Amino acid sequence: MVSTDVEARELARLKKLMKNPSYWRDRNPAIVKAVTKGFEDLYDYPKQSESEASKLKDLPEARQGQMANI
């Protein structure tokens, strides 16, 4: 839960980044990484392990495309 003014501003910044077409349309890796890290930091979400990340890489290309559109 966002509880301070700093956290509220950070959430607003992340939402603004997510509205950028480079994030949602082009999937710019730098912007996607910044949004992901911002939410992880904001909500103390555990980072994805190497093995979990490699499982995603092993998915067929068609399946990866479906996941990107979720």
N, CA, C and O atoms as a GROMACS GRO file, in nm:
protein
  280
    1MET      N    1   0.085  -0.118   0.000
    1MET     CA    2   0.000   0.000   0.000
    1MET      C    3   0.089   0.124   0.000
    1MET      O    4   0.188   0.130   0.073
    2VAL      N    5   0.054   0.220  -0.081
    2VAL     CA    6   0.128   0.345  -0.091
    2VAL      C    7   0.083   0.437   0.022
    2VAL      O    8  -0.035   0.468   0.034
    3SER      N    9   0.179   0.480   0.105
    3SER     CA   10   0.137   0.552   0.225
    3SER      C   11   0.198   0.691   0.241
    3SER      O   12   0.144   0.771   0.317
    4THR      N   13   0.304   0.722   0.174
    4THR     CA   14   0.366   0.853   0.193
    4THR      C   15   0.360   0.934   0.065
    4THR      O   16   0.332   0.881  -0.043
    5ASP      N   17   0.386   1.064   0.078
    5ASP     CA   18   0.388   1.151  -0.039
    5ASP      C   19   0.496   1.108  -0.139
    5ASP      O   20   0.475   1.114  -0.260
    6VAL      N   21   0.610   1.063  -0.087
    6VAL     CA   22   0.719   1.018  -0.175
    6VAL      C   23   0.673   0.896  -0.254
    6VAL      O   24   0.697   0.888  -0.374
    7GLU      N   25   0.608   0.802  -0.185
    7GLU     CA   26   0.560   0.682  -0.253
    7GLU      C   27   0.451   0.717  -0.355
    7GLU      O   28   0.446   0.659  -0.463
    8ALA      N   29   0.364   0.810  -0.320
    8ALA     CA   30   0.258   0.852  -0.411
    8ALA      C   31   0.317   0.916  -0.536
    8ALA      O   32   0.268   0.893  -0.647
    9ARG      N   33   0.421   0.997  -0.519
    9ARG     CA   34   0.487   1.060  -0.635
    9ARG      C   35   0.556   0.956  -0.721
    9ARG      O   36   0.553   0.964  -0.844
   10GLU      N   37   0.618   0.857  -0.656
   10GLU     CA   38   0.684   0.750  -0.731
   10GLU      C   39   0.582   0.669  -0.810
   10GLU      O   40   0.606   0.633  -0.925
   11LEU      N   41   0.469   0.639  -0.750
   11LEU     CA   42   0.363   0.567  -0.820
   11LEU      C   43   0.313   0.648  -0.939
   11LEU      O   44   0.290   0.592  -1.046
   12ALA      N   45   0.294   0.778  -0.921
   12ALA     CA   46   0.251   0.864  -1.031
   12ALA      C   47   0.354   0.864  -1.144
   12ALA      O   48   0.318   0.863  -1.261
   13ARG      N   49   0.483   0.865  -1.107
   13ARG     CA   50   0.590   0.863  -1.207
   13ARG      C   51   0.587   0.732  -1.285
   13ARG      O   52   0.603   0.731  -1.407
   14LEU      N   53   0.566   0.621  -1.215
   14LEU     CA   54   0.560   0.491  -1.281
   14LEU      C   55   0.439   0.481  -1.375
   14LEU      O   56   0.450   0.428  -1.485
   15LYS      N   57   0.326   0.533  -1.330
   15LYS     CA   58   0.207   0.532  -1.415
   15LYS      C   59   0.228   0.615  -1.541
   15LYS      O   60   0.183   0.578  -1.649
   16LYS      N   61   0.298   0.728  -1.526
   16LYS     CA   62   0.328   0.813  -1.641
   16LYS      C   63   0.419   0.739  -1.739
   16LYS      O   64   0.398   0.746  -1.860
   17LEU      N   65   0.519   0.670  -1.687
   17LEU     CA   66   0.607   0.591  -1.773
   17LEU      C   67   0.528   0.483  -1.847
   17LEU      O   68   0.554   0.456  -1.964
   18MET      N   69   0.433   0.421  -1.778
   18MET     CA   70   0.356   0.313  -1.839
   18MET      C   71   0.263   0.364  -1.950
   18MET      O   72   0.225   0.286  -2.037
   19LYS      N   73   0.228   0.491  -1.948
   19LYS     CA   74   0.146   0.550  -2.054
   19LYS      C   75   0.227   0.583  -2.178
   19LYS      O   76   0.171   0.608  -2.285
   20ASN      N   77   0.358   0.585  -2.164
   20ASN     CA   78   0.448   0.616  -2.275
   20ASN      C   79   0.441   0.502  -2.377
   20ASN      O   80   0.459   0.386  -2.340
   21PRO      N   81   0.415   0.532  -2.505
   21PRO     CA   82   0.410   0.426  -2.607
   21PRO      C   83   0.538   0.342  -2.615
   21PRO      O   84   0.534   0.227  -2.657
   22SER      N   85   0.649   0.398  -2.576
   22SER     CA   86   0.773   0.320  -2.576
   22SER      C   87   0.766   0.206  -2.476
   22SER      O   88   0.837   0.106  -2.491
   23TYR      N   89   0.683   0.220  -2.374
   23TYR     CA   90   0.664   0.113  -2.276
   23TYR      C   91   0.563   0.011  -2.327
   23TYR      O   92   0.596  -0.107  -2.339
   24TRP      N   93   0.442   0.054  -2.356
   24TRP     CA   94   0.334  -0.041  -2.386
   24TRP      C   95   0.332  -0.089  -2.530
   24TRP      O   96   0.284  -0.199  -2.556
   25ARG      N   97   0.381  -0.010  -2.624
   25ARG     CA   98   0.377  -0.051  -2.764
   25ARG      C   99   0.510  -0.110  -2.808
   25ARG      O  100   0.516  -0.219  -2.864
   26ASP      N  101   0.618  -0.037  -2.781
   26ASP     CA  102   0.750  -0.076  -2.830
   26ASP      C  103   0.825  -0.168  -2.734
   26ASP      O  104   0.922  -0.233  -2.773
   27ARG      N  105   0.780  -0.172  -2.609
   27ARG     CA  106   0.846  -0.252  -2.505
   27ARG      C  107   0.995  -0.219  -2.495
   27ARG      O  108   1.079  -0.309  -2.490
   28ASN      N  109   1.026  -0.090  -2.493
   28ASN     CA  110   1.163  -0.043  -2.479
   28ASN      C  111   1.224  -0.105  -2.353
   28ASN      O  112   1.174  -0.081  -2.243
   29PRO      N  113   1.331  -0.184  -2.368
   29PRO     CA  114   1.387  -0.256  -2.252
   29PRO      C  115   1.425  -0.165  -2.135
   29PRO      O  116   1.407  -0.204  -2.020
   30ALA      N  117   1.477  -0.048  -2.163
   30ALA     CA  118   1.518   0.043  -2.055
   30ALA      C  119   1.397   0.092  -1.976
   30ALA      O  120   1.402   0.101  -1.853
   31ILE      N  121   1.289   0.125  -2.046
   31ILE     CA  122   1.169   0.174  -1.978
   31ILE      C  123   1.100   0.060  -1.903
   31ILE      O  124   1.054   0.078  -1.791
   32VAL      N  125   1.092  -0.057  -1.966
   32VAL     CA  126   1.031  -0.173  -1.899
   32VAL      C  127   1.109  -0.206  -1.771
   32VAL      O  128   1.049  -0.233  -1.667
   33LYS      N  129   1.240  -0.202  -1.780
   33LYS     CA  130   1.324  -0.230  -1.663
   33LYS      C  131   1.302  -0.125  -1.553
   33LYS      O  132   1.294  -0.159  -1.435
   34ALA      N  133   1.292   0.001  -1.592
   34ALA     CA  134   1.271   0.108  -1.494
   34ALA      C  135   1.136   0.092  -1.425
   34ALA      O  136   1.127   0.111  -1.303
   35VAL      N  137   1.032   0.058  -1.500
   35VAL     CA  138   0.899   0.040  -1.441
   35VAL      C  139   0.899  -0.082  -1.349
   35VAL      O  140   0.849  -0.076  -1.237
   36THR      N  141   0.957  -0.191  -1.396
   36THR     CA  142   0.962  -0.313  -1.314
   36THR      C  143   1.037  -0.288  -1.184
   36THR      O  144   0.990  -0.324  -1.076
   37LYS      N  145   1.154  -0.227  -1.194
   37LYS     CA  146   1.234  -0.199  -1.074
   37LYS      C  147   1.161  -0.102  -0.982
   37LYS      O  148   1.165  -0.116  -0.860
   38GLY      N  149   1.094  -0.003  -1.040
   38GLY     CA  150   1.021   0.093  -0.959
   38GLY      C  151   0.912   0.027  -0.876
   38GLY      O  152   0.897   0.058  -0.758
   39PHE      N  153   0.836  -0.064  -0.938
   39PHE     CA  154   0.732  -0.135  -0.863
   39PHE      C  155   0.792  -0.231  -0.761
   39PHE      O  156   0.739  -0.244  -0.650
   40GLU      N  157   0.901  -0.298  -0.798
   40GLU     CA  158   0.968  -0.387  -0.701
   40GLU      C  159   1.014  -0.308  -0.579
   40GLU      O  160   0.994  -0.352  -0.465
   41ASP      N  161   1.074  -0.194  -0.602
   41ASP     CA  162   1.122  -0.111  -0.491
   41ASP      C  163   1.006  -0.054  -0.410
   41ASP      O  164   1.012  -0.050  -0.287
   42LEU      N  165   0.903  -0.010  -0.477
   42LEU     CA  166   0.789   0.053  -0.410
   42LEU      C  167   0.716  -0.045  -0.319
   42LEU      O  168   0.673  -0.009  -0.210
   43TYR      N  169   0.702  -0.168  -0.366
   43TYR     CA  170   0.623  -0.266  -0.291
   43TYR      C  171   0.706  -0.378  -0.230
   43TYR      O  172   0.651  -0.478  -0.185
   44ASP      N  173   0.839  -0.363  -0.228
   44ASP     CA  174   0.930  -0.463  -0.171
   44ASP      C  175   0.903  -0.602  -0.227
   44ASP      O  176   0.904  -0.701  -0.154
   45TYR      N  177   0.879  -0.609  -0.357
   45TYR     CA  178   0.850  -0.735  -0.424
   45TYR      C  179   0.980  -0.811  -0.446
   45TYR      O  180   1.079  -0.751  -0.489
   46PRO      N  181   0.983  -0.941  -0.418
   46PRO     CA  182   1.108  -1.016  -0.438
   46PRO      C  183   1.144  -1.022  -0.585
   46PRO      O  184   1.058  -1.038  -0.671
   47LYS      N  185   1.272  -1.010  -0.613
   47LYS     CA  186   1.319  -1.014  -0.750
   47LYS      C  187   1.310  -1.156  -0.804
   47LYS      O  188   1.318  -1.253  -0.729
   48GLN      N  189   1.292  -1.167  -0.936
   48GLN     CA  190   1.281  -1.296  -1.003
   48GLN      C  191   1.418  -1.364  -1.003
   48GLN      O  192   1.520  -1.301  -1.033
   49SER      N  193   1.420  -1.490  -0.969
   49SER     CA  194   1.546  -1.563  -0.966
   49SER      C  195   1.593  -1.594  -1.108
   49SER      O  196   1.516  -1.585  -1.204
   50GLU      N  197   1.720  -1.629  -1.121
   50GLU     CA  198   1.776  -1.663  -1.252
   50GLU      C  199   1.701  -1.780  -1.314
   50GLU      O  200   1.674  -1.779  -1.435
   51SER      N  201   1.667  -1.881  -1.233
   51SER     CA  202   1.599  -1.999  -1.288
   51SER      C  203   1.459  -1.964  -1.336
   51SER      O  204   1.414  -2.018  -1.438
   52GLU      N  205   1.389  -1.875  -1.266
   52GLU     CA  206   1.256  -1.834  -1.311
   52GLU      C  207   1.265  -1.756  -1.442
   52GLU      O  208   1.182  -1.774  -1.530
   53ALA      N  209   1.366  -1.671  -1.454
   53ALA     CA  210   1.384  -1.594  -1.576
   53ALA      C  211   1.418  -1.686  -1.693
   53ALA      O  212   1.372  -1.664  -1.805
   54SER      N  213   1.499  -1.788  -1.668
   54SER     CA  214   1.535  -1.879  -1.777
   54SER      C  215   1.416  -1.961  -1.824
   54SER      O  216   1.410  -1.999  -1.941
   55LYS      N  217   1.322  -1.990  -1.735
   55LYS     CA  218   1.202  -2.063  -1.775
   55LYS      C  219   1.123  -1.984  -1.878
   55LYS      O  220   1.069  -2.041  -1.972
   56LEU      N  221   1.117  -1.852  -1.861
   56LEU     CA  222   1.045  -1.767  -1.957
   56LEU      C  223   1.115  -1.768  -2.093
   56LEU      O  224   1.049  -1.764  -2.197
   57LYS      N  225   1.247  -1.773  -2.092
   57LYS     CA  226   1.322  -1.775  -2.218
   57LYS      C  227   1.299  -1.904  -2.294
   57LYS      O  228   1.310  -1.907  -2.416
   58ASP      N  229   1.266  -2.013  -2.222
   58ASP     CA  230   1.247  -2.144  -2.284
   58ASP      C  231   1.110  -2.160  -2.348
   58ASP      O  232   1.086  -2.258  -2.418
   59LEU      N  233   1.018  -2.066  -2.324
   59LEU     CA  234   0.885  -2.076  -2.382
   59LEU      C  235   0.892  -2.056  -2.533
   59LEU      O  236   0.975  -1.980  -2.582
   60PRO      N  237   0.804  -2.123  -2.607
   60PRO     CA  238   0.800  -2.099  -2.752
   60PRO      C  239   0.771  -1.952  -2.781
   60PRO      O  240   0.704  -1.884  -2.702
   61GLU      N  241   0.820  -1.903  -2.893
   61GLU     CA  242   0.803  -1.763  -2.931
   61GLU      C  243   0.657  -1.720  -2.931
   61GLU      O  244   0.625  -1.610  -2.885
   62ALA      N  245   0.568  -1.803  -2.983
   62ALA     CA  246   0.426  -1.766  -2.987
   62ALA      C  247   0.372  -1.744  -2.847
   62ALA      O  248   0.294  -1.651  -2.825
   63ARG      N  249   0.411  -1.827  -2.755
   63ARG     CA  250   0.363  -1.814  -2.617
   63ARG      C  251   0.418  -1.686  -2.554
   63ARG      O  252   0.346  -1.618  -2.481
   64GLN      N  253   0.544  -1.654  -2.580
   64GLN     CA  254   0.603  -1.531  -2.526
   64GLN      C  255   0.525  -1.411  -2.577
   64GLN      O  256   0.502  -1.317  -2.500
   65GLY      N  257   0.485  -1.411  -2.704
   65GLY     CA  258   0.408  -1.301  -2.759
   65GLY      C  259   0.275  -1.285  -2.690
   65GLY      O  260   0.230  -1.173  -2.666
   66GLN      N  261   0.211  -1.397  -2.657
   66GLN     CA  262   0.082  -1.392  -2.586
   66GLN      C  263   0.102  -1.334  -2.448
   66GLN      O  264   0.020  -1.254  -2.402
   67MET      N  265   0.209  -1.372  -2.381
   67MET     CA  266   0.233  -1.322  -2.245
   67MET      C  267   0.263  -1.172  -2.247
   67MET      O  268   0.226  -1.102  -2.153
   68ALA      N  269   0.328  -1.124  -2.350
   68ALA     CA  270   0.361  -0.982  -2.359
   68ALA      C  271   0.236  -0.898  -2.375
   68ALA      O  272   0.236  -0.780  -2.339
   69ASN      N  273   0.129  -0.956  -2.428
   69ASN     CA  274   0.006  -0.880  -2.451
   69ASN      C  275  -0.090  -0.884  -2.333
   69ASN      O  276  -0.198  -0.825  -2.339
   70ILE      N  277  -0.052  -0.952  -2.229
   70ILE     CA  278  -0.139  -0.962  -2.110
   70ILE      C  279  -0.136  -0.831  -2.034
   70ILE      O  280  -0.202  -0.818  -1.932
   0.00000   0.00000   0.00000
